[in-house]
Every structure is written in C-alpha cells, then in structure tokens.
Amino acid sequence: MQEGWQIVATNFRTRRGEIDLVACAGNLLAFIEVKSLNRITLGDLAHVLSPAKRRTIIETSKLFLAMHRKYNQHGIRYDLMLMRDGTCVRHVEGAFIEYDEAE
C-alpha cells in the first residue's frame, strides 16, 4: 500500500464471502482482492475477477459497511493487488466498480 493508507481489516469474512484487505486513506475506503502471481499469470487476470467474484466482493463490502457504520460516508473503491514472493508487483486501483458494464 502507498503511504497514507491504513489497513482497517484483513481477511474480513462473512457467510457470503471474504475480502482480503480493507484500507482507508482520508475519506476513501478500498476493498482489495489480493492474488498471487506465483499461481496465476497476467493473462489469467480476466478470470481472477469474474463477474461472480466481483459480485461476492461487492456484497461482502456492503456487509462490512453495515457492521462498521463509521465508514458509511467514505467513498469506496475496489482494487486488485498482484503479489509475487510477498511483494506487490501490481496494484490495480479501481479494478472494477459496483455497476460494471461488462456484466
């Protein structure tokens, strides 16, 4: 994560799904899916965040906000972090949006 970001939650789980990282900077809250490039290639990215996976992350983020109301006035963003050997090799800010036209 870049400077100024604070990790709010890691591995936030509900019956509906899991969000790997939740981070906050100012009035922005990022829900972050973390994937290992040791297991996937850059060519596999389209499959990493399938429409079903995006829906699960979005629904889980809404449950997070319902449980942590102090963040309800924050803007939200859905990111993807690609890791290799414990190092972030790519951080895709705004990897998808709630109402993604691709669905």
Secondary structure, DSSP 8 states (H G I E B T S, - for coil): --TT-EEEEEEEE-SS-EEEEEEEETTEEEEEEEEETTT--GGGHHHHT-HHHHHHHHHHHHHHHHH-GGGTTSEEEEEEEEEETTEEEEEEEEEE-TT-TT-
